[in-house]
């Protein structure tokens, strides 16, 4: 298997730190969206100016109406469609300034000298309204100028007697149209550097509200105010913002600890276990101290189980290879020795062998060759036995019928749940049972009995015979590969080992049961429990 390309990859800790840092910085990134918040504050300021100007316009209109009989001159007639429908009970003026659309004009032009002074009646009205606008300004911090129908200032802190008719919003109001604008302002002192995040600090909101009397313009309420300062708002709510910041920091730390506890630490321990297993440390197979999550626990169990199984497999292969080498050594040595003696006899290097001796050596060679062939056949069966099952399924009845055909000289009796399906192919079931029957026949058994007992999730098959008893010293070794007490009769010692391998590969088990009048082998074959795992096999 080719190794992964050697390139830089971020560690899990770095990824988690980056995610947490991003989450923690997100509230700070909101500082760069001050323009949206400034826009909201500007519209709020415009709404306040509209409400205040409307109140003053109503008072102004009442004063003008009271003086119409004294020859007071009104301004331009309001064009059709500008005034609201008198039948509408509510005619709100909605704020429409938009800083985000760059609706920002240059600084307000200075006042100009008036072509003609305001009429005395308007000057009188201005003087009457001056205390009202001053008291209003104390609370609202807004600047107010009351203009007559020609745009001359008749009340205000400054520019009284001068004309503002040349200003765009005032000119529209003098024709009966409400108009509001945003204009640049020059602050009294340079703002702090952090204020550069907000554009709302460098603007003025101007509102020109026309005063309508008898469908003609009687004057203008010209109001101005700086929008609320977002930083002043943050400062006033500093305790809440500090608490929110601490909450974000503590929440980030808590999330980091959770990530570390549930992912980083278990993963580092699993990486350490993998390195220790690679060095051959068998203590590394023990469970982790902490798994963190359900998925990581499943991953750890699967990995450690696989590693332990591979380690056992490696030990088994090493032991099996040593046994196999030992078992092959004897027949190969015998064949080699007999062949060398026959060769020397033919070449005249030694006294000639008699025909009887030649026949003996040839018989030995053939016998050892047959033993090697039998051992090779057993090894092939063992390899097939340890292969994983692939949706295998069979019943015992046809398997037992096949056994009777293979061993016609033996009496094979079967009873119990023979029609119960098991998760094993008929071929492999025949391999297991034929080895058991063959082993019994070679130990002088005349009758072999098979009894199948259905135990809900498992099938227990007991195989017994009336052959020779197994000696006590050999009972613990009969399933070991290459162990046989009848080696001189051609036994390979692989039959029961193959039977156990087939059972184990299908999730089953086989063991020896004590019996006074013969030998009993008990195999446990599963069906339902294994089927619930998604594939049929032995359980």
N, C-alpha and C positions, 0 to 999 in steps of 0.2 A: 504494500500500500504506500503510495507516494505521500510524503510529508506535506503539510500545509506550507504555503509560501511564507518565508521569513520576512515579515513586514511589521511595521508598528501597528499595534492594536490597543485601544484604550482598555484599561482595567475596569472591572466592575465597580470598584470603589470610585474611580474617576467619573464614570458615567453617572453614578448615584449622586456624587458631589455636584456635578454639572447640573443635573436635574433640580436638586435642592437649591442651588444657588440661583438658578433661573426662576424658580418659584418665589424665592425670597426677594429677588430684584423686581419682579413684576409690579409691585406697588410703586416702586421708584420710577419705573418706566412711565407710569401714569403722569409724572411731572411734565413730560414732553407733550402731553395732550391738554395743557393748560388753556390752549386757545378755545377748545370746546367749552371748557368751564367758564372762561372769560366771556364767551358769547352769551352764555346763559345769564351771567351777571349783568351784561350790558342790556339784555332785553328786560331783565328785572328792573334795572334803573330807568329804562324808557317807560315801562308800565307805571312806575311811581311818578315820573314827570307828567305823564298823560293825566293821571288822576289829580295831581295837585294843580296842574294848569287848568283843568276843566272846572275845578271849584272856583279858581280866581276868574276864569272867563265868565262864569255865571254871575259872579258879583259885579264884574266889570260891565256886563250887558245890562244888568239892572240899573246901574248908575247912568249908563248912556241913555237907556229908555226913559229914565226920569227927567233927562235934560233935553229931550228932543224938541220940546216946545220952545226952548230958549235959543233956537237957531243952530244947534250942534250939527256939524256936517259929517255925514257918513262917507265911507270909502267906496270901493268898487263893488259892483253887483256880483253876487256869487253866480258862476255859470250853472246852467241846468245840469242835473245829474251829480253835482258835487255834494249838495246837501242830502242827508238821509231822508228816507220816506217818513213823513210825519205819522203815518199809521203804524210804524214799527215801535213796539214798546221798549225795545232794547236796541241800541245802535253802538256797540262797543268799537273802540279803536284798538286794534291788536298790535302789539309790538312787532316790528318787522326788520329791525336792524340786524345785520349779519356780519360779524367780524371775520368769520371764516371765508366769506366771499370777497373779502378785501374792499368792503364798502367804506373806505376810509378816505376822507377828504383832507385837504391841506388845513393848516391852522386857520382859525376864523379870522376873516379880514377885520381890520380896525374900523371903528366908527368914523363916519364922515360928518362934515358940517351940514346941518339941515338947510335946505333951500328956503324954507319958511318955518318960523317957529310954530309950535303947536298952539291950537286954539286954547284960550283961557279955561274953557269948560273942561277940556281934556287934561290940562295941567291941574285943575282942581280935583278931577277924578284920580289922577296919579298921586296927588298928595294924600288923598283919602285912603288909597290902597297901600301906600308905602308902609305904614305900621303893620299891616296884615302880612305883606310879603317878608318883612324883616322878622316877624315872629315865626313865620313858617320856615324861613331859612335857618333859624337857630336850631330847629328840630331836624329838618330834612337835609341840611347842608347843601341845598340846591341854590343856584343863583337865578334870580328872576329879574326880568326887565319888561315893563309894561309899555307897549308902543301904541301910538295913535294910528288912524287909518292911513297915514302917509309914511309910517315907519319911524317916526320920531320918538325917542325914549322919553316917557313922561314919569316913570318911576323906576327906581333901582338904585343900587349903591353907587354905580358909576355910569358915565356916558349919558346922563340926563341932559336932554336938549339936543343931542346929536342924532344922526340918522343911521339906521341899520337896514334900510330898504334895499341896499345893493347886495345883501347876503342872500344866497340861493334859497335857503329854507324860509327866510323871512319874506322874500319876494313871493314865494308860493302861498304863504299864509295870507299875505295882503290881497290875494286873489281868491280867498276862501278855501284853500286846500291845506289840510294838515300835513306837515312835513317834519321829519326827524332825520338828523345826520350824525355821523361819527367824524370827529375831527381830531387831528393831532394836537397835542398839548405839550407845552414846555414845562416840565416840573420845576418846582422851586429849588430843588437840590438833586444832585445825581442819585438815582436809586441804587441799592445794593446790587452786586453782580448777579445774585440769584434771581433778582426780579426780571432779568432778561428772558426767563422762561415764559413770562406772561406779557402779552401785548396789551392787555386791558388796562395797564397802568399808564400807558402813554396816550390815552384818548379821552376826549370829552364827548358826552352825549348831549346834543342840542335838540330841543323840542320847540317847534313854533306852532302854537294853537291859535287859530283865528277866532275872533269874537264876532258872532253873527247877530245883527239886529235888523229886523225887517228885511231879511234876505240880502243885506249888504254888510260889508266888513266894517266893524266899528273899532277894531284894534287887533292887537296880537299879544298873546302871553308868550314871551320868549324865555324859556327856562333852560338851564344847563346844569350838569352835574357830572362828576367823575364817578365811573362805576366802582362798585365795592372792590376793595383790594383782596385778592385771594389769599395773599400771605398774611394780611391782618386776620382774615378768617381762620387760617391755619394756626396763627399764634393764639387767637382767642380760644380755640379748641385744642390747644397743645396737649393738655392732659389726656384727652381722648386719643389723639394721634400717637402719643408716646405709648399709651396702653395698647393701641392697635399694633404699633411696631414691635413691642415686646411680645405680643401674641403671635405675630408672624415669626419672630425669631424662635420663640419657644416651640411653636408648631413645627418649624423646619427642623429643629434639633430632635423633636420627638419622632418625626418622620424618618430622620437619619438613623436614630437608634432602632426603630422598627426594621428598617432596611438592613441594618447591620446585624440585628439579632436573627432575622428570618432568612436572609439571603447571603450576606457577605461571610459571616462567621461559619455557617455550615458549609458553604462552598469552599472556603479555605481549608477547612478540616478534611473535606472530601478530597481535595487536591493533594493534601499531605498524605492521606491514606493511600491514594493511588501511587504516589512516589514510594511510600514504604512497601506497598505490595510489589512494585517493580523491583525493589531491592531484596525481595524474598522474605520480608518480615511477616510471619504468620499471625502476629498479634494485631495486625492492622485490619483483620476481618471482623473484629468486634464492632457492635453498633456505635454510631456517633453519639456524642454527648448531647447534642441538640440538633433537631432537624429543621426547625423553623416553620415550614409550610407542609401541607399534605403532599403536594406535588414533589417537593424536594425529599420528603421522607420516602416516597415511592421510588424516586430516582436513586437515592442512596441504597435502599434495600435491593433494588434491581442490580445496581452496580456491584455492591459488595457480594451479593449472591452469585452473580456471574463470575466475579473474580475468584470467589472461593470454589465455585464449581470448576473453573479452569485450572485452579491450583490442584484440586483433587484429581482432575483429569490428567494433569501433567505428572502427578505422583503415580497415578495408575499406569500411565504409559511407560514411565521409567521402570516401575516394578514388573509390568507385563513384558517389556522388552528384555529385562534381565532373565525372567523365567523362560521366555521364548528362546533366547540364545542358549540357555542351558538345555532345554528340551531338544533343540535341533542339533546340539553338539554331539550327543550320543549316537543317533543314527548316522549322521554324516561321518563321524569318526569310524563307525563300523563299516560303512560302505567304502570309505577310502581305504581302510586297512585290507578289506577283502579284495578290492580291485587291485591294490598294489601286489598282493600275494599272487593273484591270478596272472598279472602282468609279468612278474618275476618268473613264474613257472613257464609261461609261454616263451620268454626270452632266454630261458636256460640259465638264469643267474643263480638259481637255487635248485635244490632237489625237486624234481617234478612232483606235482600234486597228483594224488590218485584221483580217478574219476569220482569216487565217493566224496573226497574232500572238495573237489571242484563243485559238485552238486550242492554240498553244504554251504560253501561260500556264496554260490549264486542264489541259493534259497535265502541266505541271510540278507543279501543285497536286495532281493525282491521284497522280503519282509520289511526291511527298513524303509524301502521306497514306498511301500503301501502305508507304512506308519506316517511318512512325510506327507503323502497324499491325503490321508485321513486328517492329519493336523492342518493341512492347507484348507481342506474343506471346512473344518471346524472354525478356522480363522475367518473364512468368508461368511460363515453363518453368524459368527460373533459380530463382524462388521455390519451385517444386515440387521442384527438384533439391536444394535445401538443407534440405528438411524431413527429419526423422529417419525412418528406415525402421521399419515396423511389421510384423514377422514376414513379410517379403517373401521370395519364393522362386520361381525359374523355371529353365528350361533354355534353352540357346542354340538348339537346333534350331527350335522354333516362332518364336523371335525372328528368325532368319535367313529363315524362310519369309515372315514379315511384311515384311521388308526387300525381298525379291524382288518382292512385290506392289506395294510403294511405288515401286520403281525398276525397272520392267519393261524399260527400254531399256538397263540396265547389266547386265554379267555379274558376278554375285556368286558366288564360289567359296568353299566352307567345308570345313574338314577338322579332324580331331582329336577331342577329347573334347567333342562337342557335347551329349551327354546328361548331362554333369556339372552338377548343380544349383548355382546361385549365389544368394547372399543379396541379391537385387535383384528387384523386380517386373518382369514382362515389359514393362510400359508404359515404365518408366524405362530398361530395357535398350534398347528400341527408340529412345528419345530419344537416348541416347548414340550408338548405331551409325548412326542416320539422319542425325545431324549430321555424322558422319565420312564417310558415303557421299555426302551432299549436297555437302560441301566438296570431296571428290575429283571428283565429276561436274562441278562448276563449274570445276575446273582441268583439264578435258579428259581425265579418266580414263575408260577404256573397261572395264577389268577391275578389280574389287575382290576381294582375297583375304583370307579370315579363317582363321586357324589357331589352334586352342585346344589348349594343352598343360597336362596335369594335373601339378601339382608338389606333390602330397600335400596340404598345407594351403592352397594357392593355385591359382588357374587363370590362366594367362598367355594372353591373347588378343592376337595380333598382327594388325593390320589394315594391309594394304599395297595400293597401287594403281600403275598405270602412267601417272599424270598428270604434270603439270608439277612440276619440282623446286622446292623452297622455297629462296629465296635465302638466302645466309649471314646477311645483316643481320636477316632476319625470323625466323630459326629460334628465337631466344630470346624472341620476342614473340607467337607464334601463339596462346598460351593466354591472353593478356591480353584483358580485356573491351574491346569496341569497337575492337579493332585489326583492320583488314582492308585488304589491298592492292587490293580491287576495290570500293571505296565507290561508284564511278560506275556499277557494275552492280547496285546494290541490296544489297550486303553490309552486314550490321549489325555484324560482328565479335563476335557473341555465341555462335556455334555451338560452338566449341571450349571457350570459357569455361564454357558450360553443361555440356558433356561432362565437364570436369574437376570441376565442382561436384558433379555426380551421383556421380562416382567417389569424391570426397573424403567426401561425406556418408554413403556406404556403407562407408567404411573402405578404399577402394581407391586406386589411383593410375594416372595416365596420363602418358606421356612420348613424346617424338619420338625415333625411332631413325634413324641415318644410313643412307641407301641410295643406291646409284649409279644405279639404273634406275627410281627412283620415290620414293614416300613411304611410310614405315612408322611406324605408331603402335602402341605396345605398352601394353596395359592389364593390370593385375594385379588379379584378382578373387579374394577369399578366401572360404572356406566353413567348413572345420573349425575353424580357429583362432578365428573369430568365434563359431561355435556354442558353443564352450566358455565364452564369456563370457555366454551366456544368451540371446542373440537372434541370428537369422540376419542377416547383413549382408555387405558386401564387406570383404575384408581386405587 
